[in-house]
Amino acid sequence: MPIVKTAISLQESLFERADALARQLHLSRSQLFSRALDDFLKRHESRMLLEAINRSLEGEPETDETERLRRMRDVQRRRVEGQW
């Protein structure tokens, strides 16, 4: 995978904390920043996906969906009866 170099500006205190963590984890600062950005992007993408799913589920369920949900609740209720 090609590597792209970039320059970023950080508050000195944030840089020092990142530098200390990179040393503690035996990583280069570039590896630390790359991992942190990858994690941030994955969480952001997951949040966007969840919001899209929630938007698609807004509104009242259709009649056949309501009946299917009722049957699913009945099955689940029978499965856990007496367990609580």
Number of C-alpha atoms within 10 A of each C-alpha: 3 4 5 5 6 6 5 4 6 9 7 9 9 10 13 12 10 15 18 13 15 17 12 9 10 11 13 13 16 13 12 18 15 12 12 12 12 12 12 12 12 12 12 12 12 12 12 12 12 12 12 11 11 10 10 9 10 8 7 8 11 9 9 9 11 12 12 12 13 12 12 11 12 11 11 11 11 9 10 9 8 7 5 4
